Amino acid sequence: MIRYAKPRAVDEALQLLAEDRWRILAGGTDFYPALAGRPIRQNVLDINGLDALRGITETPDHFVVGARTTWTDVLQHKLPAAFDALKQAAREVGSVQIQNAGTVAGNLCNASPAADGVPALLVLDAEVELRSLEGARHLPLAMFILGNRRTALRPGELMTAIHIPKRSASGTSSFSKLGARRYLVISIAMAAARVETGVDGRLTDVAIAVGACSPVAHRLIGLEQALVGRLPSPSLFREIEPDHFSALAPIDDVRGSAEYRQAAAWEIVSRALAAATGEERRDAA
């Protein structure tokens, strides 16, 4: 018999997860379309009664995004400029109705290669908090998403929060997305960039991530290292070498060819960097 449960406390949810296998229901923006009109054949654990898991809070060392926090919550919460890429990504997650219901944690657990929130969280060095009756563990986001629709979530575990270290929540950031149209579209390619500069204007810290061009989004570590110590300029970002994108593994599909995605990744990384450093505005002037 198919079971449905809507616990009111996290401990109650963890107890249920320890007893049986469940499909987690939060915003439902991926859950219901995936059914495609078919009947539900899995136990459903509805976590919408877990009020403790919604909202953004701060500790001395981290910003903590609760698992039930929606994209609209992210947009409405006052956050440092390093979160601008995440807020820009939030505006790209479907329609306003989807943003009102869809959750940040759901976007991660769905593990789509085209999940808009992932690159922006990668450049913030985000970690996920996974809880079970055995306790809590923390994983870097890069180690949580293993592939297309695959995560490191173990039986009996529930993602309860995303932690962003305050040491990584500094500087400025930007998000760039390419789709077949301007709104309500799945990404062909997307990128997020976060930068910090010193008193002399040179880049002291750079974080860049590309999504929709591999089974999982990737940080471009080599490019990050190559840019540190340089003065940001549109010409600098146009000098990015193709080798810096060698970690990507784009595919051919109905939205674009692998070759097109590879070229698009170069372009949107350049755009994200220019916007994050303010060079986009200077170039336009």
PASEBA-1860 file (N, C-alpha, C; in nm, 3 decimals):
! residues 285
1> MIRYAKPR> 0.084/-0.119/0.000/0.000/0.000/0.000/0.088/0.125/0.000 ~ 0.053/0.222/-0.082/0.126/0.347/-0.089/0.092/0.432/0.032 ~ 0.196/0.486/0.095/0.177/0.568/0.215/0.200/0.717/0.183 ~ 0.129/0.801/0.257/0.150/0.946/0.252/0.164/0.995/0.394 ~ 0.264/1.078/0.419/0.285/1.133/0.553/0.327/1.278/0.542 ~ 0.281/1.360/0.637/0.318/1.501/0.643/0.360/1.533/0.787 ~ 0.486/1.502/0.821/0.532/1.525/0.958/0.539/1.674/0.991 ~ 0.532/1.704/1.122/0.539/1.842/1.170/0.671/1.873/1.237
9> AVDEALQL> 0.755/1.774/1.255/0.885/1.793/1.319/0.990/1.716/1.241 ~ 1.113/1.770/1.238/1.221/1.706/1.163/1.249/1.566/1.217 ~ 1.248/1.550/1.349/1.274/1.417/1.408/1.169/1.315/1.363 ~ 1.045/1.359/1.351/0.939/1.270/1.302/0.966/1.229/1.158 ~ 1.010/1.324/1.077/1.042/1.293/0.937/1.157/1.194/0.928 ~ 1.259/1.212/1.012/1.373/1.122/1.010/1.335/0.982/1.056 ~ 1.243/0.974/1.152/1.197/0.843/1.197/1.126/0.769/1.084 ~ 1.043/0.841/1.010/0.972/0.779/0.897/1.071/0.735/0.790
17> LAEDRWRI> 1.172/0.817/0.763/1.272/0.782/0.662/1.352/0.658/0.703 ~ 1.369/0.638/0.833/1.443/0.521/0.881/1.361/0.393/0.869 ~ 1.229/0.407/0.864/1.140/0.291/0.863/1.110/0.238/0.722 ~ 1.117/0.327/0.622/1.072/0.288/0.489/1.138/0.379/0.385 ~ 1.119/0.348/0.258/1.167/0.434/0.150/1.056/0.530/0.110 ~ 1.094/0.656/0.091/0.996/0.760/0.061/1.046/0.848/-0.054 ~ 0.953/0.904/-0.127/0.983/1.011/-0.222/0.952/1.143/-0.149 ~ 1.052/1.232/-0.142/1.033/1.357/-0.071/0.957/1.455/-0.158
25> LAGGTDFY> 0.857/1.519/-0.099/0.778/1.622/-0.168/0.797/1.754/-0.094 ~ 0.851/1.853/-0.166/0.866/1.987/-0.108/0.785/2.083/-0.195 ~ 0.851/2.155/-0.286/0.777/2.247/-0.372/0.690/2.177/-0.474 ~ 0.733/2.058/-0.516/0.654/1.979/-0.611/0.674/2.021/-0.756 ~ 0.762/2.118/-0.782/0.777/2.168/-0.919/0.849/2.070/-1.011 ~ 0.923/1.976/-0.954/0.980/1.866/-1.032/0.902/1.737/-1.010 ~ 0.849/1.720/-0.890/0.779/1.597/-0.851/0.660/1.570/-0.945 ~ 0.571/1.666/-0.960/0.449/1.642/-1.038/0.473/1.631/-1.188
33> PALAGRPI> 0.556/1.717/-1.249/0.583/1.697/-1.393/0.646/1.562/-1.423 ~ 0.728/1.510/-1.331/0.794/1.381/-1.354/0.694/1.266/-1.361 ~ 0.577/1.283/-1.297/0.475/1.178/-1.302/0.414/1.165/-1.441 ~ 0.409/1.278/-1.513/0.354/1.278/-1.651/0.217/1.211/-1.657 ~ 0.135/1.238/-1.557/0.000/1.184/-1.556/-0.013/1.043/-1.501 ~ 0.099/0.979/-1.469/0.094/0.843/-1.415/0.057/0.846/-1.267 ~ -0.001/0.740/-1.215/-0.034/0.737/-1.072/0.092/0.730/-0.986 ~ 0.083/0.782/-0.867/0.195/0.776/-0.773/0.211/0.632/-0.725
41> RQNVLDIN> 0.333/0.580/-0.736/0.361/0.442/-0.697/0.467/0.432/-0.587 ~ 0.501/0.546/-0.527/0.599/0.548/-0.419/0.537/0.612/-0.295 ~ 0.589/0.575/-0.180/0.550/0.645/-0.059/0.590/0.792/-0.071 ~ 0.504/0.881/-0.024/0.531/1.024/-0.036/0.546/1.085/0.104 ~ 0.661/1.147/0.127/0.687/1.217/0.252/0.683/1.367/0.222 ~ 0.575/1.430/0.262/0.552/1.572/0.236/0.617/1.652/0.349 ~ 0.722/1.728/0.317/0.793/1.801/0.423/0.746/1.946/0.436 ~ 0.633/1.978/0.376/0.584/2.115/0.381/0.531/2.155/0.518
49> GLDALRGI> 0.523/2.060/0.610/0.487/2.093/0.747/0.606/2.124/0.835 ~ 0.728/2.115/0.780/0.849/2.136/0.859/0.891/2.283/0.851 ~ 0.823/2.365/0.929/0.848/2.509/0.925/0.991/2.544/0.965 ~ 1.054/2.461/1.046/1.191/2.488/1.091/1.290/2.487/0.976 ~ 1.253/2.428/0.864/1.346/2.416/0.752/1.330/2.527/0.648 ~ 1.251/2.629/0.682/1.233/2.738/0.585/1.295/2.867/0.637 ~ 1.369/2.935/0.549/1.426/3.064/0.583/1.578/3.065/0.575 ~ 1.632/3.186/0.580/1.777/3.207/0.575/1.821/3.270/0.706
57> TETPDHFV> 1.917/3.206/0.771/1.968/3.256/0.899/2.120/3.268/0.891 ~ 2.176/3.325/0.997/2.321/3.341/1.004/2.376/3.282/1.132 ~ 2.493/3.222/1.123/2.573/3.184/1.238/2.700/3.270/1.232 ~ 2.787/3.263/1.331/2.910/3.342/1.321/2.992/3.313/1.195 ~ 2.983/3.191/1.141/3.068/3.152/1.029/2.995/3.125/0.899 ~ 2.862/3.112/0.902/2.790/3.070/0.782/2.658/3.146/0.763 ~ 2.614/3.151/0.638/2.475/3.175/0.604/2.412/3.038/0.587 ~ 2.295/3.018/0.646/2.228/2.888/0.642/2.094/2.902/0.572
65> VGARTTWT> 2.080/2.831/0.461/1.957/2.832/0.382/1.881/2.703/0.413 ~ 1.768/2.715/0.478/1.688/2.597/0.511/1.639/2.525/0.388 ~ 1.620/2.395/0.399/1.586/2.312/0.283/1.453/2.350/0.218 ~ 1.362/2.409/0.295/1.232/2.447/0.238/1.229/2.592/0.189 ~ 1.343/2.658/0.192/1.350/2.796/0.144/1.323/2.801/-0.006 ~ 1.233/2.888/-0.046/1.197/2.899/-0.188/1.286/3.000/-0.258 ~ 1.278/2.999/-0.389/1.354/3.097/-0.468/1.305/3.238/-0.440 ~ 1.177/3.254/-0.418/1.125/3.386/-0.381/1.180/3.431/-0.248
73> DVLQHKLP> 1.194/3.339/-0.152/1.256/3.373/-0.024/1.398/3.426/-0.045 ~ 1.472/3.362/-0.134/1.609/3.407/-0.164/1.608/3.549/-0.221 ~ 1.517/3.574/-0.313/1.510/3.705/-0.377/1.473/3.815/-0.278 ~ 1.390/3.782/-0.181/1.340/3.884/-0.088/1.431/3.906/0.032 ~ 1.526/3.816/0.055/1.613/3.827/0.172/1.732/3.917/0.140 ~ 1.766/4.005/0.232/1.881/4.093/0.214/2.009/4.013/0.234 ~ 2.091/4.007/0.130/2.213/3.928/0.132/2.328/4.008/0.072 ~ 2.454/3.973/0.104/2.568/4.044/0.047/2.574/4.031/-0.105
81> AAFDALKQ> 2.654/4.119/-0.166/2.666/4.122/-0.313/2.719/3.991/-0.370 ~ 2.789/3.912/-0.289/2.839/3.783/-0.337/2.724/3.689/-0.373 ~ 2.604/3.716/-0.321/2.487/3.634/-0.351/2.411/3.682/-0.474 ~ 2.458/3.788/-0.540/2.384/3.840/-0.654/2.366/3.734/-0.763 ~ 2.468/3.650/-0.784/2.455/3.545/-0.886/2.343/3.449/-0.849 ~ 2.332/3.415/-0.720/2.225/3.325/-0.677/2.088/3.391/-0.696 ~ 2.079/3.520/-0.667/1.951/3.589/-0.687/1.916/3.598/-0.835 ~ 2.016/3.624/-0.919/1.991/3.627/-1.063/1.947/3.490/-1.113
89> AAREVGSV> 2.009/3.384/-1.061/1.966/3.249/-1.098/1.825/3.222/-1.051 ~ 1.790/3.273/-0.931/1.655/3.252/-0.878/1.549/3.309/-0.972 ~ 1.580/3.420/-1.036/1.484/3.482/-1.129/1.469/3.401/-1.257 ~ 1.562/3.309/-1.282/1.558/3.227/-1.403/1.488/3.093/-1.381 ~ 1.451/3.063/-1.257/1.390/2.934/-1.226/1.241/2.941/-1.260 ~ 1.209/2.918/-1.385/1.069/2.914/-1.427/0.999/3.047/-1.408 ~ 0.869/3.039/-1.389/0.785/3.156/-1.370/0.786/3.200/-1.224 ~ 0.721/3.312/-1.196/0.710/3.359/-1.058/0.638/3.254/-0.972
97> QIQNAGTV> 0.539/3.189/-1.029/0.467/3.085/-0.954/0.560/2.971/-0.915 ~ 0.649/2.932/-1.006/0.748/2.828/-0.976/0.845/2.876/-0.869 ~ 0.888/3.000/-0.879/0.979/3.057/-0.780/0.915/3.063/-0.641 ~ 0.784/3.083/-0.637/0.713/3.088/-0.509/0.705/2.951/-0.442 ~ 0.706/2.845/-0.522/0.689/2.709/-0.467/0.818/2.630/-0.464 ~ 0.900/2.641/-0.569/1.021/2.560/-0.580/1.122/2.595/-0.472 ~ 1.194/2.496/-0.423/1.290/2.515/-0.315/1.433/2.502/-0.366 ~ 1.524/2.569/-0.296/1.665/2.561/-0.332/1.715/2.417/-0.316
105> AGNLCNAS> 1.680/2.353/-0.205/1.724/2.215/-0.181/1.667/2.120/-0.284 ~ 1.543/2.141/-0.325/1.483/2.057/-0.427/1.557/2.066/-0.559 ~ 1.604/2.186/-0.593/1.682/2.207/-0.714/1.810/2.125/-0.711 ~ 1.870/2.112/-0.593/1.993/2.035/-0.579/1.965/1.885/-0.580 ~ 1.862/1.844/-0.507/1.832/1.701/-0.497/1.781/1.645/-0.629 ~ 1.719/1.728/-0.711/1.674/1.682/-0.842/1.792/1.650/-0.933 ~ 1.904/1.716/-0.908/2.032/1.688/-0.975/2.023/1.690/-1.127 ~ 1.952/1.788/-1.180/1.951/1.806/-1.325/2.079/1.877/-1.367
113> PAADGVPA> 2.140/1.837/-1.479/2.258/1.909/-1.527/2.229/2.057/-1.554 ~ 2.101/2.090/-1.578/2.062/2.227/-1.609/1.999/2.298/-1.490 ~ 2.026/2.253/-1.368/1.972/2.317/-1.248/2.033/2.455/-1.232 ~ 1.952/2.559/-1.239/2.003/2.696/-1.242/2.076/2.736/-1.114 ~ 2.037/2.678/-1.001/2.097/2.721/-0.875/2.237/2.668/-0.849 ~ 2.277/2.564/-0.919/2.402/2.495/-0.882/2.527/2.579/-0.908 ~ 2.548/2.638/-1.027/2.671/2.716/-1.047/2.686/2.830/-0.946 ~ 2.576/2.900/-0.917/2.583/3.012/-0.823/2.618/2.966/-0.682
121> LLVLDAEV> 2.573/2.848/-0.644/2.608/2.795/-0.512/2.750/2.738/-0.510 ~ 2.795/2.686/-0.622/2.932/2.635/-0.629/3.034/2.747/-0.607 ~ 3.009/2.864/-0.665/3.106/2.972/-0.650/3.103/3.030/-0.508 ~ 3.001/2.994/-0.430/2.995/3.034/-0.289/3.049/2.924/-0.198 ~ 3.105/2.818/-0.255/3.159/2.705/-0.178/3.054/2.644/-0.085 ~ 2.932/2.631/-0.136/2.822/2.581/-0.055/2.842/2.436/-0.013 ~ 2.794/2.404/0.105/2.789/2.268/0.157/2.645/2.232/0.187 ~ 2.612/2.105/0.176/2.478/2.060/0.210/2.480/1.986/0.344
129> ELRSLEGA> 2.374/2.006/0.419/2.357/1.937/0.548/2.258/1.823/0.529 ~ 2.303/1.701/0.557/2.221/1.581/0.540/2.202/1.518/0.677 ~ 2.076/1.499/0.716/2.048/1.446/0.849/1.973/1.314/0.842 ~ 2.003/1.227/0.938/1.932/1.101/0.957/1.925/1.076/1.107 ~ 1.867/0.966/1.147/1.863/0.932/1.290/2.003/0.909/1.346 ~ 2.099/0.881/1.259/2.237/0.859/1.303/2.313/0.990/1.324 ~ 2.255/1.102/1.285/2.321/1.231/1.302/2.324/1.309/1.173 ~ 2.407/1.413/1.171/2.418/1.501/1.054/2.556/1.490/0.993
137> RHLPLAMF> 2.563/1.504/0.862/2.692/1.513/0.794/2.685/1.627/0.693 ~ 2.800/1.682/0.662/2.809/1.793/0.568/2.897/1.752/0.450 ~ 2.849/1.784/0.331/2.924/1.755/0.208/2.936/1.881/0.124 ~ 3.052/1.907/0.065/3.058/2.013/-0.036/2.959/1.982/-0.148 ~ 2.896/2.085/-0.198/2.798/2.065/-0.305/2.858/1.988/-0.422 ~ 2.985/2.014/-0.452/3.052/1.945/-0.564/3.062/1.795/-0.542 ~ 3.056/1.750/-0.416/3.061/1.607/-0.385/2.922/1.548/-0.367 ~ 2.820/1.633/-0.357/2.684/1.584/-0.337/2.618/1.543/-0.468
145> ILGNRRTA> 2.631/1.626/-0.570/2.572/1.593/-0.701/2.671/1.508/-0.778 ~ 2.634/1.382/-0.803/2.726/1.284/-0.862/2.711/1.269/-1.013 ~ 2.596/1.307/-1.066/2.570/1.290/-1.208/2.427/1.329/-1.239 ~ 2.383/1.301/-1.361/2.247/1.334/-1.401/2.147/1.256/-1.315 ~ 2.073/1.329/-1.231/1.971/1.273/-1.139/2.032/1.183/-1.032 ~ 2.162/1.197/-1.004/2.226/1.114/-0.902/2.291/1.202/-0.795 ~ 2.266/1.168/-0.670/2.326/1.243/-0.559/2.386/1.146/-0.458 ~ 2.456/1.202/-0.360/2.516/1.122/-0.253/2.422/1.103/-0.135
153> LRPGELMT> 2.296/1.136/-0.152/2.197/1.118/-0.044/2.180/0.970/-0.015 ~ 2.195/0.931/0.112/2.183/0.792/0.152/2.041/0.760/0.197 ~ 2.002/0.632/0.195/1.871/0.594/0.249/1.859/0.643/0.394 ~ 1.745/0.699/0.425/1.722/0.749/0.561/1.765/0.892/0.583 ~ 1.825/0.956/0.480/1.874/1.093/0.496/1.779/1.195/0.434 ~ 1.780/1.313/0.493/1.702/1.426/0.444/1.796/1.547/0.437 ~ 1.796/1.616/0.323/1.870/1.742/0.319/1.794/1.844/0.401 ~ 1.861/1.901/0.500/1.794/1.995/0.589/1.840/2.139/0.570
161> AIHIPKRS> 1.956/2.161/0.509/2.004/2.298/0.490/2.119/2.302/0.391 ~ 2.145/2.422/0.344/2.264/2.452/0.264/2.343/2.557/0.342 ~ 2.472/2.533/0.363/2.558/2.623/0.439/2.655/2.694/0.344 ~ 2.662/2.826/0.354/2.756/2.905/0.275/2.854/2.971/0.370 ~ 2.984/2.937/0.362/3.082/2.998/0.453/3.090/3.149/0.429 ~ 3.096/3.226/0.537/3.105/3.371/0.523/3.235/3.414/0.457 ~ 3.340/3.333/0.471/3.467/3.366/0.406/3.452/3.361/0.253 ~ 3.353/3.285/0.203/3.329/3.276/0.059/3.218/3.369/0.013
169> ASGTSSFS> 3.149/3.433/0.108/3.037/3.520/0.074/3.082/3.665/0.070 ~ 3.198/3.687/0.006/3.252/3.822/-0.005/3.280/3.851/-0.152 ~ 3.299/3.977/-0.183/3.319/4.016/-0.321/3.187/4.039/-0.392 ~ 3.190/4.031/-0.524/3.073/4.052/-0.607/3.056/3.933/-0.700 ~ 2.935/3.915/-0.751/2.911/3.797/-0.836/2.807/3.828/-0.942 ~ 2.800/3.740/-1.041/2.701/3.753/-1.147/2.673/3.616/-1.208 ~ 2.556/3.605/-1.270/2.510/3.480/-1.332/2.469/3.510/-1.474 ~ 2.506/3.424/-1.567/2.470/3.440/-1.707/2.413/3.309/-1.760
177> KLGARRYL> 2.305/3.318/-1.833/2.237/3.197/-1.882/2.201/3.214/-2.029 ~ 2.219/3.108/-2.104/2.179/3.105/-2.244/2.070/3.002/-2.263 ~ 1.959/3.044/-2.321/1.849/2.953/-2.353/1.795/2.982/-2.491 ~ 1.700/2.902/-2.535/1.644/2.919/-2.668/1.556/3.044/-2.676 ~ 1.513/3.095/-2.559/1.438/3.220/-2.553/1.475/3.289/-2.423 ~ 1.420/3.405/-2.398/1.464/3.485/-2.285/1.414/3.432/-2.151 ~ 1.289/3.386/-2.146/1.231/3.344/-2.018/1.172/3.203/-2.028 ~ 1.153/3.141/-1.909/1.084/3.012/-1.898/1.149/2.908/-1.989
185> VISIAMAA> 1.280/2.888/-1.973/1.352/2.801/-2.064/1.458/2.723/-1.987 ~ 1.484/2.601/-2.031/1.593/2.521/-1.976/1.725/2.568/-2.036 ~ 1.828/2.575/-1.955/1.956/2.629/-2.000/2.020/2.544/-2.109 ~ 2.078/2.612/-2.207/2.172/2.550/-2.300/2.311/2.551/-2.236 ~ 2.341/2.662/-2.172/2.466/2.678/-2.097/2.444/2.790/-1.997 ~ 2.515/2.785/-1.885/2.504/2.891/-1.784/2.634/2.898/-1.706 ~ 2.659/3.014/-1.648/2.782/3.033/-1.572/2.758/3.130/-1.458 ~ 2.831/3.110/-1.351/2.832/3.203/-1.238/2.977/3.238/-1.208
193> ARVETGVD> 3.000/3.363/-1.171/3.134/3.409/-1.135/3.126/3.494/-1.009 ~ 3.221/3.473/-0.919/3.235/3.556/-0.800/3.380/3.602/-0.793 ~ 3.401/3.732/-0.768/3.536/3.786/-0.768/3.557/3.878/-0.648 ~ 3.682/3.886/-0.606/3.725/3.985/-0.509/3.847/4.056/-0.565 ~ 3.860/4.184/-0.534/3.974/4.262/-0.580/4.045/4.327/-0.463 ~ 4.175/4.352/-0.481/4.255/4.418/-0.379/4.251/4.569/-0.394 ~ 4.326/4.639/-0.311/4.327/4.785/-0.314/4.384/4.838/-0.445 ~ 4.467/4.757/-0.511/4.523/4.799/-0.640/4.435/4.763/-0.758
201> GRLTDVAI> 4.317/4.705/-0.730/4.223/4.669/-0.836/4.246/4.533/-0.897 ~ 4.353/4.466/-0.855/4.380/4.333/-0.911/4.293/4.227/-0.846 ~ 4.264/4.121/-0.920/4.181/4.012/-0.871/4.257/3.933/-0.765 ~ 4.198/3.920/-0.647/4.261/3.843/-0.540/4.195/3.708/-0.518 ~ 4.071/3.694/-0.562/4.000/3.566/-0.550/3.899/3.557/-0.664 ~ 3.894/3.443/-0.731/3.804/3.423/-0.844/3.741/3.284/-0.831 ~ 3.611/3.277/-0.847/3.540/3.149/-0.851/3.447/3.149/-0.972 ~ 3.457/3.046/-1.055/3.378/3.037/-1.178/3.321/2.897/-1.188
209> AVGACSPV> 3.192/2.886/-1.219/3.129/2.755/-1.238/3.041/2.759/-1.362 ~ 3.041/2.648/-1.436/2.961/2.635/-1.559/2.865/2.519/-1.543 ~ 2.739/2.540/-1.580/2.638/2.436/-1.576/2.577/2.408/-1.711 ~ 2.507/2.296/-1.723/2.438/2.251/-1.845/2.535/2.212/-1.956 ~ 2.664/2.204/-1.926/2.765/2.165/-2.025/2.837/2.038/-1.984 ~ 2.784/1.967/-1.888/2.839/1.842/-1.837/2.730/1.774/-1.755 ~ 2.745/1.646/-1.722/2.646/1.582/-1.635/2.631/1.653/-1.501 ~ 2.739/1.716/-1.453/2.732/1.799/-1.332/2.799/1.932/-1.362
217> AHRLIGLE> 2.758/2.037/-1.291/2.823/2.166/-1.307/2.967/2.158/-1.256 ~ 3.056/2.237/-1.317/3.198/2.231/-1.284/3.253/2.369/-1.248 ~ 3.339/2.373/-1.147/3.423/2.489/-1.124/3.540/2.483/-1.223 ~ 3.580/2.597/-1.275/3.692/2.605/-1.369/3.816/2.650/-1.291 ~ 3.875/2.556/-1.219/3.984/2.587/-1.127/4.104/2.648/-1.198 ~ 4.141/2.592/-1.312/4.256/2.644/-1.385/4.237/2.789/-1.428 ~ 4.118/2.821/-1.476/4.090/2.959/-1.517/4.089/3.051/-1.396 ~ 4.032/3.006/-1.286/4.032/3.086/-1.164/4.175/3.125/-1.125
225> QALVGRLP> 4.262/3.027/-1.125/4.401/3.051/-1.086/4.472/3.143/-1.184 ~ 4.441/3.129/-1.313/4.506/3.210/-1.415/4.467/3.358/-1.404 ~ 4.349/3.387/-1.350/4.301/3.525/-1.342/4.347/3.597/-1.216 ~ 4.379/3.523/-1.111/4.422/3.587/-0.987/4.549/3.667/-1.011 ~ 4.549/3.791/-0.960/4.663/3.879/-0.977/4.655/3.967/-1.099 ~ 4.554/3.945/-1.185/4.539/4.025/-1.307/4.443/4.142/-1.283 ~ 4.459/4.246/-1.362/4.366/4.358/-1.359/4.246/4.325/-1.447 ~ 4.125/4.328/-1.393/4.009/4.293/-1.476/3.987/4.393/-1.588
233> SPSLFREI> 3.952/4.341/-1.704/3.921/4.424/-1.820/3.848/4.338/-1.921 ~ 3.766/4.398/-2.007/3.700/4.318/-2.112/3.800/4.242/-2.198 ~ 3.915/4.304/-2.227/4.014/4.236/-2.311/4.073/4.115/-2.240 ~ 4.091/4.124/-2.107/4.143/4.009/-2.032/4.046/3.892/-2.043 ~ 3.919/3.917/-2.027/3.821/3.808/-2.029/3.804/3.750/-2.169 ~ 3.839/3.829/-2.271/3.834/3.777/-2.408/3.956/3.690/-2.441 ~ 4.056/3.693/-2.353/4.177/3.613/-2.376/4.168/3.473/-2.313 ~ 4.055/3.439/-2.258/4.039/3.308/-2.194/4.069/3.197/-2.295
241> EPDHFSAL> 4.151/3.102/-2.254/4.195/2.995/-2.343/4.094/2.879/-2.346 ~ 4.076/2.814/-2.461/3.986/2.698/-2.468/4.026/2.586/-2.371 ~ 4.154/2.574/-2.341/4.198/2.468/-2.250/4.137/2.481/-2.112 ~ 4.097/2.601/-2.075/4.038/2.621/-1.944/3.900/2.554/-1.933 ~ 3.844/2.512/-2.046/3.711/2.449/-2.048/3.720/2.298/-2.071 ~ 3.840/2.243/-2.059/3.861/2.101/-2.092/3.786/2.007/-1.998 ~ 3.750/2.054/-1.877/3.677/1.969/-1.782/3.532/1.948/-1.823 ~ 3.482/2.031/-1.912/3.342/2.021/-1.954/3.323/1.906/-2.052
249> APIDDVRG> 3.203/1.852/-2.054/3.170/1.741/-2.145/3.031/1.763/-2.202 ~ 3.014/1.867/-2.284/2.881/1.897/-2.337/2.830/1.788/-2.430 ~ 2.698/1.781/-2.442/2.634/1.680/-2.526/2.554/1.747/-2.637 ~ 2.519/1.668/-2.739/2.424/1.711/-2.841/2.283/1.676/-2.793 ~ 2.191/1.771/-2.800/2.050/1.740/-2.775/1.965/1.840/-2.852 ~ 1.835/1.839/-2.826/1.744/1.924/-2.903/1.768/2.072/-2.880 ~ 1.835/2.107/-2.769/1.858/2.249/-2.740/1.986/2.302/-2.802 ~ 2.080/2.215/-2.835/2.204/2.263/-2.894/2.306/2.152/-2.908
257> SAEYRQAA> 2.402/2.172/-2.996/2.507/2.073/-3.016/2.615/2.090/-2.910 ~ 2.698/1.986/-2.895/2.810/1.993/-2.802/2.905/2.106/-2.840 ~ 2.930/2.120/-2.970/3.020/2.226/-3.017/2.965/2.364/-2.983 ~ 2.836/2.380/-3.001/2.772/2.509/-2.970/2.780/2.538/-2.821 ~ 2.755/2.437/-2.739/2.763/2.455/-2.594/2.904/2.495/-2.551 ~ 3.005/2.432/-2.611/3.142/2.465/-2.574/3.172/2.612/-2.605 ~ 3.129/2.656/-2.721/3.150/2.796/-2.758/3.068/2.889/-2.669 ~ 2.945/2.847/-2.638/2.858/2.928/-2.552/2.915/2.942/-2.413
265> AWEIVSRA> 2.977/2.837/-2.362/3.036/2.842/-2.228/3.142/2.951/-2.221 ~ 3.227/2.959/-2.324/3.330/3.064/-2.329/3.265/3.203/-2.324 ~ 3.160/3.221/-2.401/3.096/3.352/-2.409/3.029/3.391/-2.277 ~ 2.954/3.299/-2.217/2.881/3.339/-2.097/2.973/3.350/-1.975 ~ 3.083/3.275/-1.973/3.183/3.295/-1.867/3.241/3.436/-1.878 ~ 3.274/3.478/-1.999/3.326/3.613/-2.021/3.225/3.717/-1.974 ~ 3.099/3.695/-2.007/2.994/3.789/-1.966/2.978/3.793/-1.814 ~ 2.978/3.676/-1.752/2.961/3.671/-1.606/3.076/3.741/-1.535
273> LAAATGEE> 3.199/3.718/-1.584/3.315/3.784/-1.524/3.309/3.935/-1.543 ~ 3.272/3.978/-1.662/3.263/4.122/-1.688/3.159/4.187/-1.600 ~ 3.045/4.120/-1.582/2.940/4.175/-1.496/2.981/4.175/-1.350 ~ 3.046/4.069/-1.305/3.086/4.059/-1.164/3.189/4.165/-1.127 ~ 3.277/4.199/-1.220/3.382/4.296/-1.193/3.340/4.439/-1.226 ~ 3.224/4.456/-1.288/3.181/4.589/-1.330/3.237/4.630/-1.464 ~ 3.318/4.545/-1.527/3.377/4.579/-1.657/3.273/4.582/-1.768 ~ 3.163/4.511/-1.748/3.055/4.513/-1.848/3.001/4.654/-1.864
281> RRDAA> 2.982/4.722/-1.751/2.929/4.859/-1.755/3.031/4.955/-1.814 ~ 3.160/4.938/-1.779/3.264/5.027/-1.832/3.277/5.009/-1.983 ~ 3.267/4.882/-2.028/3.279/4.854/-2.171/3.164/4.918/-2.249 ~ 3.042/4.912/-2.190/2.924/4.971/-2.255/2.936/5.122/-2.263 ~ 2.999/5.183/-2.163/3.015/5.327/-2.162/3.115/5.372/-2.267
END
